[in-house]
Amino acid sequence: MANLKAQFEAAVAASKQLPEKPDNMTLLKIYSLYKQATEGDVEGKRPGFTDMVGRAKYDAWAEMKGKSADEAMQAYVDLIESLQ
């Protein structure tokens, strides 16, 4: 567990220094995996139609529902490594 947490923290740092900015779908996946790993399942109301970005983020995070923090951390690490 400690090793996975260290890998995750290293991947978070690496995500800020990727060679090129990922496309929006990849950015949403990075966001949703990070939120699932650090906060767990999404809570609260889904943003309204006028908040397109908030709605997309909410939906992406909601797709991760039920995934454990460890699974989300590992998926995040794998995704960031694939982008480097």
ZADO-654789 format. One record per residue: x, y, z of N, C-alpha, C, O, CB in turn. Coordinates in Angstrom, 2 decimals. Glycine has a CB too. Example, Ala and Ser with C-alpha at 12.3 -4.5 7.8 and 13.67 -1.06 7.14 Angstrom:
2
13.19, -5.69, 7.80, 12.30, -4.50, 7.80, 13.20, -3.30, 7.80, 14.24, -3.32, 8.46, 11.31, -4.47, 9.05 .
12.85, -2.25, 7.08, 13.67, -1.06, 7.14, 12.90, 0.03, 7.87, 13.41, 1.14, 8.04, 14.08, -0.60, 5.72 .
This chain:
84
0.83, -1.20, 0.00, 0.00, 0.00, 0.00, 0.86, 1.25, 0.00, 0.61, 2.18, -0.77, -0.94, 0.01, 1.21 .
1.90, 1.29, 0.86, 2.76, 2.48, 0.93, 3.45, 2.70, -0.41, 3.64, 3.84, -0.84, 3.80, 2.33, 2.07 .
3.83, 1.60, -1.07, 4.50, 1.70, -2.36, 3.55, 2.28, -3.41, 3.95, 3.13, -4.21, 5.02, 0.33, -2.81 .
2.30, 1.83, -3.42, 1.31, 2.33, -4.37, 1.05, 3.82, -4.12, 0.95, 4.60, -5.06, -0.01, 1.53, -4.26 .
0.96, 4.21, -2.85, 0.73, 5.62, -2.51, 1.89, 6.48, -3.01, 1.68, 7.57, -3.53, 0.55, 5.80, -0.97 .
3.11, 5.98, -2.86, 4.30, 6.71, -3.34, 4.28, 6.82, -4.86, 4.58, 7.88, -5.42, 5.61, 6.01, -2.87 .
3.92, 5.73, -5.54, 3.81, 5.75, -7.01, 2.74, 6.75, -7.45, 2.92, 7.49, -8.42, 3.48, 4.34, -7.55 .
1.62, 6.76, -6.72, 0.52, 7.67, -7.04, 0.96, 9.13, -6.90, 0.70, 9.96, -7.77, -0.70, 7.38, -6.14 .
1.63, 9.42, -5.79, 2.09, 10.80, -5.57, 3.10, 11.22, -6.63, 3.11, 12.37, -7.07, 2.71, 10.94, -4.16 .
3.97, 10.28, -7.05, 4.93, 10.57, -8.11, 4.20, 10.82, -9.43, 4.58, 11.70, -10.20, 5.95, 9.41, -8.25 .
3.15, 10.05, -9.69, 2.38, 10.21, -10.93, 1.63, 11.55, -10.93, 1.51, 12.19, -11.98, 1.38, 9.05, -11.10 .
1.13, 11.97, -9.76, 0.46, 13.26, -9.66, 1.44, 14.37, -10.02, 1.10, 15.29, -10.77, -0.12, 13.49, -8.23 .
2.65, 14.29, -9.50, 3.68, 15.29, -9.82, 4.03, 15.23, -11.31, 4.18, 16.27, -11.96, 4.95, 15.05, -8.96 .
4.15, 14.02, -11.85, 4.50, 13.85, -13.27, 3.39, 14.37, -14.18, 3.66, 14.83, -15.28, 4.78, 12.37, -13.57 .
2.14, 14.29, -13.72, 1.01, 14.72, -14.55, 1.06, 16.22, -14.85, 0.50, 16.68, -15.84, -0.32, 14.38, -13.87 .
1.74, 16.96, -14.00, 1.85, 18.41, -14.19, 2.97, 18.77, -15.17, 3.12, 19.93, -15.55, 2.09, 19.10, -12.86 .
3.76, 17.76, -15.58, 4.89, 18.02, -16.46, 4.90, 17.09, -17.67, 5.96, 16.67, -18.13, 6.20, 17.88, -15.68 .
3.73, 16.77, -18.16, 3.64, 15.92, -19.34, 4.19, 16.66, -20.56, 4.09, 17.88, -20.63, 2.16, 15.48, -19.59 .
4.77, 15.93, -21.50, 5.36, 16.58, -22.67, 4.35, 17.38, -23.50, 4.71, 18.41, -24.07, 6.00, 15.54, -23.55 .
3.10, 16.93, -23.56, 2.06, 17.70, -24.25, 0.75, 17.54, -23.51, 0.53, 16.54, -22.82, 1.91, 17.25, -25.72 .
-0.11, 18.53, -23.65, -1.39, 18.49, -22.95, -2.28, 17.41, -23.57, -2.48, 17.38, -24.78, -2.09, 19.87, -23.02 .
-2.82, 16.52, -22.72, -3.72, 15.47, -23.24, -5.03, 16.06, -23.75, -5.38, 17.19, -23.42, -4.01, 14.42, -22.14 .
-5.75, 15.28, -24.56, -7.06, 15.72, -25.05, -8.06, 15.76, -23.89, -7.79, 15.24, -22.81, -7.56, 14.78, -26.19 .
-9.20, 16.37, -24.12, -10.19, 16.57, -23.06, -10.69, 15.28, -22.44, -10.90, 15.22, -21.22, -11.36, 17.34, -23.59 .
-10.89, 14.24, -23.23, -11.37, 12.96, -22.67, -10.33, 12.37, -21.73, -10.67, 11.82, -20.68, -11.70, 11.96, -23.81 .
-9.06, 12.47, -22.10, -7.99, 11.96, -21.24, -7.90, 12.80, -19.97, -7.69, 12.27, -18.88, -6.64, 11.96, -21.98 .
-8.04, 14.11, -20.11, -8.02, 14.98, -18.92, -9.15, 14.63, -17.96, -8.96, 14.64, -16.75, -8.12, 16.46, -19.34 .
-10.32, 14.33, -18.50, -11.45, 13.92, -17.64, -11.15, 12.61, -16.93, -11.51, 12.43, -15.77, -12.73, 13.79, -18.47 .
-10.50, 11.69, -17.64, -10.16, 10.41, -17.02, -9.14, 10.62, -15.90, -9.25, 10.02, -14.83, -9.60, 9.44, -18.08 .
-8.13, 11.47, -16.15, -7.14, 11.78, -15.12, -7.84, 12.38, -13.90, -7.59, 11.98, -12.76, -6.07, 12.76, -15.67 .
-8.73, 13.34, -14.15, -9.47, 14.01, -13.07, -10.29, 12.99, -12.27, -10.23, 12.96, -11.04, -10.39, 15.10, -13.65 .
-11.06, 12.17, -12.98, -11.97, 11.25, -12.29, -11.21, 10.19, -11.49, -11.63, 9.83, -10.39, -12.89, 10.57, -13.30 .
-10.10, 9.69, -12.03, -9.31, 8.71, -11.28, -8.69, 9.35, -10.03, -8.65, 8.74, -8.96, -8.19, 8.11, -12.17 .
-8.21, 10.59, -10.18, -7.63, 11.30, -9.03, -8.68, 11.49, -7.94, -8.42, 11.20, -6.77, -7.06, 12.68, -9.47 .
-9.86, 11.97, -8.32, -10.91, 12.21, -7.34, -11.36, 10.91, -6.67, -11.60, 10.89, -5.47, -12.10, 12.91, -8.01 .
-11.48, 9.84, -7.45, -11.90, 8.56, -6.90, -10.85, 8.04, -5.92, -11.19, 7.50, -4.87, -12.14, 7.53, -8.02 .
-9.57, 8.20, -6.27, -8.48, 7.72, -5.42, -8.38, 8.52, -4.12, -8.06, 7.96, -3.07, -7.16, 7.79, -6.17 .
-8.65, 9.81, -4.18, -8.45, 10.66, -3.01, -9.71, 10.91, -2.19, -9.63, 11.15, -0.99, -7.88, 11.96, -3.44 .
-10.89, 10.85, -2.83, -12.12, 11.19, -2.12, -13.18, 10.09, -2.13, -14.13, 10.16, -1.36, -12.71, 12.42, -2.71 .
-13.03, 9.08, -2.97, -14.03, 8.02, -3.04, -15.14, 8.37, -4.02, -14.97, 9.22, -4.89, -14.62, 7.75, -1.65 .
-16.29, 7.71, -3.86, -17.41, 7.90, -4.79, -17.91, 9.34, -4.78, -17.88, 10.03, -3.76, -18.55, 6.94, -4.43 .
-18.37, 9.78, -5.95, -18.90, 11.14, -6.10, -20.13, 11.32, -5.23, -20.93, 10.40, -5.05, -19.25, 11.43, -7.58 .
-20.27, 12.53, -4.68, -21.44, 12.86, -3.86, -21.99, 14.19, -4.33, -21.33, 14.94, -5.05, -21.07, 12.91, -2.34 .
-23.21, 14.49, -3.92, -23.80, 15.77, -4.26, -24.62, 15.69, -5.53, -24.71, 14.64, -6.17, -22.74, 16.82, -4.41 .
-25.22, 16.82, -5.86, -26.07, 16.89, -7.05, -25.25, 17.11, -8.31, -24.20, 17.76, -8.28, -27.10, 17.99, -6.89 .
-25.75, 16.58, -9.40, -25.12, 16.78, -10.71, -25.35, 18.23, -11.13, -26.47, 18.74, -11.04, -25.69, 15.79, -11.78 .
-24.29, 18.91, -11.59, -24.46, 20.30, -12.04, -25.47, 20.41, -13.17, -25.70, 19.45, -13.91, -23.11, 20.87, -12.48 .
-26.08, 21.59, -13.30, -27.09, 21.83, -14.31, -26.52, 21.99, -15.71, -25.31, 21.96, -15.92, -27.88, 23.05, -13.95 .
-27.42, 22.17, -16.67, -27.04, 22.28, -18.08, -26.11, 23.46, -18.36, -25.30, 23.40, -19.28, -28.27, 22.41, -18.94 .
-26.22, 24.52, -17.58, -25.41, 25.70, -17.83, -23.95, 25.51, -17.44, -23.09, 26.25, -17.91, -25.98, 26.89, -17.09 .
-23.67, 24.53, -16.59, -22.29, 24.26, -16.15, -21.77, 23.03, -16.89, -21.72, 21.93, -16.33, -22.22, 24.05, -14.60 .
-21.39, 23.23, -18.15, -20.97, 22.10, -18.99, -19.72, 21.40, -18.46, -19.64, 20.17, -18.45, -20.72, 22.59, -20.42 .
-18.73, 22.19, -18.03, -17.48, 21.61, -17.53, -17.74, 20.85, -16.24, -17.27, 19.71, -16.08, -16.43, 22.71, -17.30 .
-18.46, 21.46, -15.32, -18.78, 20.80, -14.05, -19.56, 19.52, -14.26, -19.33, 18.52, -13.58, -19.56, 21.74, -13.15 .
-20.47, 19.56, -15.21, -21.29, 18.38, -15.52, -20.43, 17.25, -16.09, -20.60, 16.09, -15.71, -22.41, 18.76, -16.52 .
-19.52, 17.59, -16.99, -18.63, 16.58, -17.58, -17.73, 15.96, -16.51, -17.51, 14.75, -16.50, -17.77, 17.20, -18.71 .
-17.21, 16.80, -15.62, -16.36, 16.29, -14.54, -17.16, 15.37, -13.61, -16.70, 14.30, -13.24, -15.75, 17.46, -13.72 .
-18.37, 15.80, -13.26, -19.23, 15.01, -12.39, -19.51, 13.64, -13.01, -19.38, 12.61, -12.36, -20.55, 15.75, -12.10 .
-19.90, 13.66, -14.29, -20.23, 12.41, -14.99, -19.02, 11.48, -15.07, -19.16, 10.27, -14.87, -20.75, 12.71, -16.41 .
-17.85, 12.04, -15.36, -16.63, 11.21, -15.45, -16.33, 10.57, -14.10, -15.97, 9.39, -14.03, -15.43, 12.07, -15.93 .
-16.47, 11.35, -13.03, -16.20, 10.83, -11.70, -17.25, 9.79, -11.32, -16.92, 8.78, -10.70, -16.18, 11.97, -10.66 .
-18.52, 10.03, -11.68, -19.60, 9.10, -11.35, -19.37, 7.73, -12.01, -19.78, 6.71, -11.47, -20.96, 9.68, -11.79 .
-18.70, 7.72, -13.18, -18.41, 6.45, -13.85, -17.45, 5.58, -13.05, -17.39, 4.37, -13.26, -17.83, 6.72, -15.22 .
-16.70, 6.19, -12.13, -15.73, 5.46, -11.31, -16.36, 4.85, -10.06, -15.68, 4.17, -9.29, -14.59, 6.38, -10.92 .
-17.64, 5.10, -9.86, -18.32, 4.66, -8.64, -18.08, 3.18, -8.36, -18.23, 2.33, -9.24, -19.82, 4.94, -8.75 .
-17.71, 2.89, -7.13, -17.48, 1.51, -6.72, -16.03, 1.07, -6.85, -15.65, 0.04, -6.29, -18.33, 0.61, -7.53 .
-15.22, 1.83, -7.57, -13.80, 1.49, -7.72, -13.09, 1.85, -6.42, -13.28, 2.95, -5.90, -13.15, 2.24, -8.95 .
-12.28, 0.94, -5.90, -11.57, 1.21, -4.65, -10.48, 2.25, -4.88, -10.06, 2.50, -6.01, -10.96, -0.10, -4.08 .
-10.03, 2.86, -3.78, -8.96, 3.86, -3.86, -7.71, 3.24, -4.47, -7.04, 3.87, -5.29, -8.64, 4.44, -2.46 .
-7.38, 2.01, -4.09, -6.18, 1.34, -4.63, -6.31, 1.11, -6.13, -5.36, 1.34, -6.88, -5.95, 0.00, -3.92 .
-7.49, 0.66, -6.57, -7.71, 0.45, -8.01, -7.58, 1.76, -8.77, -6.97, 1.81, -9.84, -9.09, -0.18, -8.26 .
-8.16, 2.81, -8.23, -8.11, 4.12, -8.88, -6.67, 4.64, -8.92, -6.24, 5.19, -9.94, -9.02, 5.12, -8.15 .
-5.93, 4.46, -7.83, -4.53, 4.90, -7.80, -3.72, 4.18, -8.86, -2.94, 4.80, -9.58, -3.92, 4.67, -6.41 .
-3.90, 2.86, -8.95, -3.13, 2.08, -9.92, -3.49, 2.49, -11.34, -2.60, 2.62, -12.19, -3.39, 0.58, -9.72 .
-4.77, 2.69, -11.61, -5.20, 3.11, -12.95, -4.64, 4.49, -13.29, -4.25, 4.75, -14.43, -6.74, 3.12, -13.03 .
-4.59, 5.38, -12.29, -4.03, 6.72, -12.49, -2.55, 6.62, -12.83, -2.08, 7.25, -13.78, -4.24, 7.59, -11.22 .
-1.81, 5.83, -12.06, -0.37, 5.66, -12.29, -0.14, 5.10, -13.70, 0.72, 5.59, -14.42, 0.25, 4.71, -11.23 .
-0.90, 4.08, -14.08, -0.76, 3.47, -15.41, -1.05, 4.48, -16.52, -0.33, 4.53, -17.51, -1.69, 2.26, -15.56 .
-2.10, 5.28, -16.34, -2.46, 6.27, -17.36, -1.39, 7.34, -17.52, -1.01, 7.68, -18.64, -3.80, 6.92, -17.01 .
-0.90, 7.86, -16.43, 0.15, 8.90, -16.50, 1.41, 8.34, -17.14, 2.05, 9.00, -17.95, 0.47, 9.46, -15.09 .
1.78, 7.10, -16.77, 2.98, 6.48, -17.38, 2.80, 6.32, -18.88, 3.76, 6.48, -19.63, 3.26, 5.10, -16.74 .
1.59, 6.02, -19.33, 1.35, 5.84, -20.76, 1.43, 7.17, -21.53, 1.64, 7.18, -22.74, -0.02, 5.19, -20.98 .
1.26, 8.29, -20.82, 1.29, 9.59, -21.47, 2.69, 10.22, -21.51, 2.90, 11.22, -22.19, 0.35, 10.52, -20.75 .
3.62, 9.63, -20.79, 4.98, 10.21, -20.72, 5.82, 9.82, -21.89, 6.98, 10.22, -21.98, 5.67, 9.80, -19.44 .
